[in-house]
Amino acid sequence: MKHKTFFWFFLPTASAMLLFIALPIFSIVIQSLFTPHDAVIIVTENCDPFGCKQETTIDQDATRDLRKSEPLGKFVGLEIYKDRGHLAVNEIKEIWVESNNFAEFKNNIGNLPFYRAMAFTLTFTFTVTPLMLVFGFIIALAVNSLHQNLKGLTIFFSLLPMIVSPLIGSLVLFWMIDSRGIIGEALQYVFEDPDLSLKASTGLTWVMLIVYGVWHAAPFSFVVFYAGLQTLPMDTIESAKIDGASRLQQVWYVVIPHLMPLITFVALMQLMDNFRVFEPIVGFSAEAHAQSLSWFIFNDLGGETRLLSSAATSSVLTIIGVSILLFPVLIRTWRDFNEKSAK
């Protein structure tokens, strides 16, 4: 393809990426370096026969003019990144000095809001992603081996979790696991604990959020893997059978290598999706026990204060976190591509 032709072909995509991805990220980075101006305070002294006292008032006109002349706010550099609500640099140093061992240091860090949100986000991401890959692959193998008349109905029911809205799905599961729900009462009976409740147990909340994440995401990997199985070279499978390979060996040495590009694709997509987990936390009303980075941003944007600079800083840190997660997979994909191109 000629350079000119390629340029006009790629121009719409590049323009959309610049407009909807690059510019918003740039604006968020800039916003994270500024904080809103403080109100202009006027101190006046009023005297009467009984004495003098000072009164403070806000100069509305001066405050409005200041914010109009400098709409971005007051430049603070990386101070928001280092405050207690985010990386908490000074607090981390104090905790490190005061802690007697690593376990105590880890527990104390868990009290800091950003690291508490990061802990759940990473736990959710690195638990849900491999589980949904495994379950999606197993379901795809099972459906692919069914009789043709049963495949359509099975595929329909397998896709239901993906069709249901994440918020609605999490609400339904929450009602079932609540102490008054069918699963909640069953758990109380099994563990012989009538006080066991999703609203009061942090561990149970984390487990059920992970269960929901796998339940909701597994159909996506199933669809991709099932489509990939339709392209599986049957000659290779027949050769493996003739050589005496078992079913497990056929899957391990033939099916998985064939689907590896799709596995990498699904892993990348789900890593990004799971790292920004948000809807289940809202649906489960789990803010007291589980907070993610996305919920952290939502919380800053809510209420009357609307901490835009804090939300922008959390967004930048989230983007950096996603980039770090994807970097090893992208590097491996790039190396595999170069090796294939060399051949």
N, C-alpha and C positions, 0 to 999 in steps of 0.2 A: 504494500500500500504506500502510495506517495505521501510525503510529509504534509503537503497541502490538504490532501484528502483526509488524512488522519486528523489534522488539526480541526477541520470543520466537523468531522465525525465526533470528536471528543469534546468540542467546545460546549455543547449543552450540558453534558455531564459535569465538566469542570466548573461551569458557571453555577450549577446547582450546588455543588460541593462547596464552592467558595461562599455562596450566599447563605446556605442553611447549615453549614458545618464550621468552616474556617472563621467567618465573621462572628458568629455567636461565641465561639470559644475565645476569640481575641477579646471581645467585649467583656466576657466573664473574667478573664485574666486581669484586664485593666481595672474592673470594678473591685477586684479583690485587693488592690493596692491602695484603695481610697476608702475613707470612712466619712459618713455624713458630718457636716459642720455642726458644732455645738451652737446652741442658741446664744445670741448676743444678750448678755446680762447687764442691766443698768442698776447700779447701787445708788440709792438716794438716802439722804439723812433728813429725817423729819424731827423738828423740835417743837415742843410744847412746854407749858409751865412746869410739867412734871419731869422733864428731861428730854433727851434726844435718843432716837433709835434709828437703826438702818433698815431699809426695806429694799428688797431686790425684785425687779420686774424684768420681763423679757421684752426687748425692743423688737417688736414684730417687723417693722419696716427695715431695720438694719439686718435682721436675720434673713428676711426675704431677699434683700439686695445681695447679701453675701452668697446665698445659695444660688441666686440667679447668675452672678458673675463667675462662680466656680461650681458648675452643676455636678461635676464628678465628686466633689467633696474635698476633704482634707487628705493630702497624700501621707500615707503612713508606711509605705514600703511593705516589708514582710512582717510587720508587727502583728497583724491579724493571724497570720499563719502560726506565729509562735505563742499566741495567747493561750489561756487555760482551756478555752473552748475548742481548740484545735490540736496542734502538736504539743502544746504545753511544755515548751523547752525548759523553762525555769523550774516548773513543778517536777519534771522528770529528773532533773539534777538533784533536787531536794530528796525525792523518794529514793534515788540511788544511794545517796549518802546515809539516809536514815534506815534503810532496809538491811536486815541481818543476813538474808539469803535470797536466792532468786525467786523462791516461791512467794515470799513476802513482797518482793519487788513487783512480781506479776499481779498479785492481788491488789496492791495499792494502785497500780496503773489502771486496773479495771474500774476504779472509781472515777477516772477521768472520762468525760462524756464522749470525746472523739474516739478514744481507744476502746471504750465499751462498744460503740457502734461498729468499729473496725473488727473487733473480735467476733461479733455475731455475723457480720458480712462475710468474713473469710471462712468461718465455720460452715455457714450455709452454702457458700460457693463450692468449697472443696469437698463437701459431702453430697450435695445434690447433683453436681455435674457428673461424677463417675457413676453414681447410682442410676441416673436417668439414661446414661449411655448403655449400661449393662442391661437394664430392664427393657429399654427400647430395642436393643439387639435381640434379646431372648424372645420378645413378643413378635418381632419381625420373622425370626426363624420359625416360630411356632405357627404363625399365620401362613407362611409360605409353604408349610408342609401339610396344611389342611386340604380337604377336598374342595374343589372349585365351587361347589354350591354353598359352602359354608364361609367362604372367604369374605364375601360382601357384607354379610351381617356382622361378622367378627370385626372387620375393619371399622364399621360404623360405630360399634360400641367402644372400640379402642380409641377412637378419635373424640369421644364425648368430653373428656377432661380438657382438651385443647379448644373445643368449641365454646365451652362455658367461660364467661368472663372471669378473669382472675379474682376480682372482688367478690362476685357472687359465689364462686366456688369456695373461696376461703370462708365466707359467711356460713355456707351450708355445712362445711366441715366443722366450723366453730360451734354451731348449734348442736351437732352430733356429739362433740367431745365435751361440751359443757357439762357441768355436774348434773344437769337435768336431762341431758341427751342420752341416747341409747348407748353410745360408746363410753360416755363419761360414767354412767351407772355401772357398766360392765367393768371398767377399770377399778372403780371403787370396790366392786365385789371381788375381783381377782386379787387385788392387793390388800383387801380387808382393811381399807382406810376410808371411812365415810367422809372424811374431810378433804380427800384428794380432789383438787379442782384445778382446771386449766388456768383460772384467773389468779390462783395463789401459788402455783408451782412454776418456777423459772425453767427447770429441767424439762417438764412436760410440755411447756410452751415451745421451747426450742425443738424438741423432738417432733411435735405436731406440725410446726412450720416447715421442717425438713421433709416430713412425710407429704405434706401438701405440695411442696416444691417438686418432689419426684413425681407425684401423681399428675401434676399439671404439665410437666415438661416432657415426660416419657413419650407421649404420643408424637411429639415432633420428631424425636430421634427414630421412633418406630416407622414413621412415614418415609423418612429419608433412607433408612436402612432397607426397608421393604422394596423401595424403588431400586436401590442398588442391587438387591438380590435378583431382580429380574434381568439384570445384565450379566449375571454370573456365567462364565463359560462352562457349559455342561460337559464339554470334552475333557476339561481338566478334572472335573468331579468324577467322571467315568474312569479316567486314568487312575485317579487316587483309589477308587473302589477296586479296580483290578489289581492294584498293587497291595491290597489288603488293608488300606487305611480305615480306621474306625470312624464313626460319625464325629466324634470329638476331634480326631486328627484332621478330618476334612475341614471342619470349621476353623481350627487353629491355623492350619498351614495353607488353606486355599481361600476360604470365605473372608476371614479377617484381613489378610493382605490385599485382597481385591477391594474391600470396602475401606481401606485405610484413608484414602483421600476424603471420603465422606465422613469418617469418624473424626478426622481433623477439623473438617468444616463444622460439624455439629458441636464439637468441643469448643471451638472458638465462639460460636454463636451463643452457646449456653453459658460460657464463662462471663461474657459481657452481660447477658440477661440476668444471671443469678447475682452478679456483683451489684446490680442496682435493684435488688429485691425491695419492694415497697408495699404492694397491694395486700399481701397476706398479713403483714403487721397491722395494717388498718382494719382489715376484715376480722382478724382475731382480737382486735383491741388489745394488742400485746405490747404497747409502748412501755409499760412498766417493767417488762421482763426481757424484751428484745427490741433493740433499736439498730437500724441499718444506716448506712451513709445516706441513702436516698431519703429515709425518714428524717435524718438529721437536717438535710437541706429543706425538706418540707416544713419542719418545725420552725426553722429560722424565717421562712417566708410567711408563716401564719401569724395570727394575732394582730394586735395593733402596732407593735413595734416594727415588724417587717425588717429584720436585720439582713438587708440586701448584701452588704459587704461580707458578712459572715457566711451567708448562703453561697455567694460567689467563691469564697475561699474553699468551702467544703466541696463545691463542684470541681474546682481545679484539682484538689487532692484526690477526688474520686477518679477524674480522668487520668491522673498520674498512676493511680492504683490499677486501673484497667490496663493501661499501657504496660505496666510491669508484668501483669499476669499474662498478657498476650505475647510479650516479647519472646520468650523461649519457644513457643509454638510457631510463631512467625519465622524465627531464625531456622528452625528445623525444616519448615516447609520450603524456605528459600534454598536451603542446602540440597534438599531432595530434588527441587526443580533444576538446580544447576547440574546435579549429577546426571539426571535424565537428559538434559540438554547436551552434556558432554558426550553421552553415548550416541 
